[in-house]
Amino acid sequence: MAGSEAAWQAAHMGVNVVLHEMRPKVETFAHQTGNLGEMVCSNSFRSDDDEQNAVGLLHWEMRAAEGLIMATADQHRLPAGGALAVDREPFAETVTARLKALPNLQVSYEEITELPDQGQWIFATGPLTSATLGAAIQRETGTERLAFFDAIAPIIYADSIDMSKAWMQSRYDKGDTEEERTAYLNCPMDKDQYDAFIDALLAAEKAEFHEGETAGYFDGCLPIEVMAERGRETLRHGPMKPVGLTNPHQPDVKAHAVVQLRRDNALGTLFNIVGFQTKMKYGAQTDVFRMIPGLENASFARLGGIHRNTFLNSPTLLDQEMRLKSRPNIRFAGQVTGVEGYVESAAMGLLAGRLAAAEMLGMALPPVPQDSAMGALIHHITGGADAKTFQPMNVNFGLFRPLDGVKGGRRGRKDRYKAYTDRAKLAWQDWLGNFS
Ligand SMILES: Cc1cc2nc3c(=O)[nH]c(=O)nc-3n(C[C@H](O)[C@H](O)[C@H](O)COP(=O)(O)OP(=O)(O)OC[C@H]3O[C@@H](n4cnc5c(N)ncnc54)[C@H](O)[C@@H]3O)c2cc1C
């Protein structure tokens, strides 16, 4: 996805491109063919609503930039209501054919195993980056900065949390500044609520691991339902321990358990539930997590999961143009940068392709506007996200700068989303003007 779009964009800006693809010579457990642009699982590009949905807005921005992936998806669109579903085989065949038809683009079927010293490179090797290359990336970045799994705790929109039940406080009021002392958002449970929560967790439907994924968990990354299976009290002594916290709404009542959430972005619009990675199915997750006091009406920016996924700690490793800070001739793009999904990956490929070609052509570009969906995503992965808890992210309105400086704001949700998308389109069109 990302590599195809990056190559397309760079070639259209007039630079010579070589697109390296290891398949079909070297296979992955998920891909079935040697085609470029192969969709490995679902055939959905999700919502196509560019006024009320952040991924729909990303579609719009990619179409405005004459993206290959969107044009081909539109060509092979299947009926799917408000979603954009794609006939995947002709889609990938068309992506491959259109790239191969470009006179200044060459496709080379080989595995890249090192980070080269010379030339401009974009590494868009995805969640299933080959093992040899993964090892080379680790040698450059340090082992702890390249993850092979994402263990995602659910992420919730701050403005959907009931603060008449929850409160902000770090355990034992730790921290030198007021911000640090109030870094966590706490949701208290009494014994009955805790028991009901554990019962629901144990009964919830769980997803299976994909073929090729390991079912072995590593320490510090256990799904909460596995912890609950090990004993009803395990969570109360782990991520839900109630110690060092005082509920200002009921200072005399000691909570039986406390669920903690932590800011997930610098804007403070998103919170993740600390230690709550899970393999529960999505429907079960929303039911179970809404049992937590304060989260009854929670709106989820993303649900939890554990998947095979190679990705960089981009907030520490990449600059704002997606270059590896230690090796600026190398860019990363796509899912390996910590975005999630076909559309987001292709979007980051689109940016990387344009930014690399602009650099080669000596064009001075202003930064990608943060108010566009593209800009919100690139800003998140290259610095806006908390590097310590960085996990792959879909595009969502929680990544956007608040309107009128107000989080959540005075407007209704529909008006707010429309205002975000209107603002984004203007900003994106303005930025694209640099290329005309
Ligand atoms: C099992 C599975 C299911 C998924 N299901 C979905 C889904 O339903 N919906 C969704 O939106 N997303 C899904 N994803 C995420 C999906 O992978 C991304 O959305 C998207 O494919 C990422 O695009 P990308 O360009 O970053 O990576 P990819 O599309 O994977 O492209 C990376 C390419 O790099 C090649 N490559 C890897 N290493 C090397 C190397 N060393 N040298 C040369 N070439 C190399 C690979 O062969 C591949 O063609 C799934 C991922 C997995 C693993």
The ligand as a Tripos MOL2 file, in Angstrom:
@<TRIPOS>MOLECULE
LIG
   53    58     1     0     0
SMALL
NO_CHARGES

@<TRIPOS>ATOM
      1 C1         -2.7810  -10.6180    9.1260 C.3       1 LIG1
      2 C2         -3.0490   -9.1680    8.8850 C.ar      1 LIG1
      3 C3         -4.3370   -8.7320    8.6460 C.ar      1 LIG1
      4 C4         -4.6110   -7.3850    8.4180 C.ar      1 LIG1
      5 N1         -5.8790   -6.9850    8.1420 N.ar      1 LIG1
      6 C5         -6.1420   -5.6820    7.8470 C.ar      1 LIG1
      7 C6         -7.4530   -5.2600    7.4710 C.ar      1 LIG1
      8 O1         -8.3770   -6.0570    7.4210 O.2       1 LIG1
      9 N2         -7.6680   -3.9520    7.2000 N.ar      1 LIG1
     10 C7         -6.6540   -3.0390    7.2360 C.ar      1 LIG1
     11 O2         -6.9130   -1.8610    6.9550 O.2       1 LIG1
     12 N3         -5.4080   -3.4120    7.5720 N.ar      1 LIG1
     13 C8         -5.1210   -4.6990    7.8830 C.ar      1 LIG1
     14 N4         -3.8620   -5.1080    8.2320 N.ar      1 LIG1
     15 C9         -2.8430   -4.1350    8.3230 C.3       1 LIG1
     16 C10        -2.2660   -4.0560    6.9210 C.3       1 LIG1
     17 O3         -1.1370   -4.8330    6.8270 O.3       1 LIG1
     18 C11        -2.0240   -2.6600    6.5570 C.3       1 LIG1
     19 O4         -3.2080   -1.9560    6.6640 O.3       1 LIG1
     20 C12        -1.4190   -2.4230    5.1830 C.3       1 LIG1
     21 O5         -1.2350   -3.5430    4.3780 O.3       1 LIG1
     22 C13        -0.1170   -1.8310    5.5140 C.3       1 LIG1
     23 O6          0.4060   -1.2940    4.3510 O.3       1 LIG1
     24 P1          1.9690   -1.1860    4.2030 P.3       1 LIG1
     25 O7          2.2240   -0.6410    2.8460 O.co2     1 LIG1
     26 O8          2.5580   -0.4640    5.3440 O.co2     1 LIG1
     27 O9          2.4720   -2.7000    4.2890 O.3       1 LIG1
     28 P2          2.1850   -3.8940    3.2570 P.3       1 LIG1
     29 O10         0.9430   -3.6680    2.5060 O.co2     1 LIG1
     30 O11         2.3270   -5.1550    4.0380 O.co2     1 LIG1
     31 O12         3.3890   -3.7460    2.2500 O.3       1 LIG1
     32 C14         4.7170   -4.0040    2.6540 C.3       1 LIG1
     33 C15         5.4120   -4.6920    1.5050 C.3       1 LIG1
     34 O13         6.8000   -4.7630    1.7700 O.3       1 LIG1
     35 C16         7.2690   -6.0250    1.3630 C.3       1 LIG1
     36 N5          8.4880   -6.3040    2.1320 N.ar      1 LIG1
     37 C17         8.6030   -6.5940    3.4590 C.ar      1 LIG1
     38 N6          9.9120   -6.7070    3.7940 N.ar      1 LIG1
     39 C18        10.6340   -6.5010    2.6490 C.ar      1 LIG1
     40 C19        12.0260   -6.4890    2.3500 C.ar      1 LIG1
     41 N7         12.9380   -6.6930    3.2890 N.pl3     1 LIG1
     42 N8         12.4150   -6.2260    1.0780 N.ar      1 LIG1
     43 C20        11.4950   -6.0180    0.1020 C.ar      1 LIG1
     44 N9         10.1500   -6.0300    0.3310 N.ar      1 LIG1
     45 C21         9.7390   -6.2510    1.5880 C.ar      1 LIG1
     46 C22         6.1050   -6.9620    1.6510 C.3       1 LIG1
     47 O14         6.1870   -8.1330    0.8550 O.3       1 LIG1
     48 C23         4.9140   -6.1040    1.2770 C.3       1 LIG1
     49 O15         4.5470   -6.2420   -0.0580 O.3       1 LIG1
     50 C24        -3.5560   -6.4440    8.4680 C.ar      1 LIG1
     51 C25        -2.2510   -6.8870    8.7230 C.ar      1 LIG1
     52 C26        -2.0030   -8.2280    8.9380 C.ar      1 LIG1
     53 C27        -0.5950   -8.6640    9.2070 C.3       1 LIG1
@<TRIPOS>BOND
     1     1     2 1
     2     2     3 ar
     3     2    52 ar
     4     3     4 ar
     5     4     5 ar
     6     4    50 ar
     7     5     6 ar
     8     6     7 ar
     9     6    13 1
    10     7     8 2
    11     7     9 ar
    12     9    10 ar
    13    10    11 2
    14    10    12 ar
    15    12    13 ar
    16    13    14 ar
    17    14    15 1
    18    14    50 ar
    19    15    16 1
    20    16    17 1
    21    16    18 1
    22    18    19 1
    23    18    20 1
    24    20    21 1
    25    20    22 1
    26    22    23 1
    27    23    24 1
    28    24    25 2
    29    24    26 1
    30    24    27 1
    31    27    28 1
    32    28    29 2
    33    28    30 1
    34    28    31 1
    35    31    32 1
    36    32    33 1
    37    33    34 1
    38    33    48 1
    39    34    35 1
    40    35    36 1
    41    35    46 1
    42    36    37 ar
    43    36    45 ar
    44    37    38 ar
    45    38    39 ar
    46    39    40 ar
    47    39    45 ar
    48    40    41 1
    49    40    42 ar
    50    42    43 ar
    51    43    44 ar
    52    44    45 ar
    53    46    47 1
    54    46    48 1
    55    48    49 1
    56    50    51 ar
    57    51    52 ar
    58    52    53 1
@<TRIPOS>SUBSTRUCTURE
     1 LIG1         1 GROUP 0 **** ****
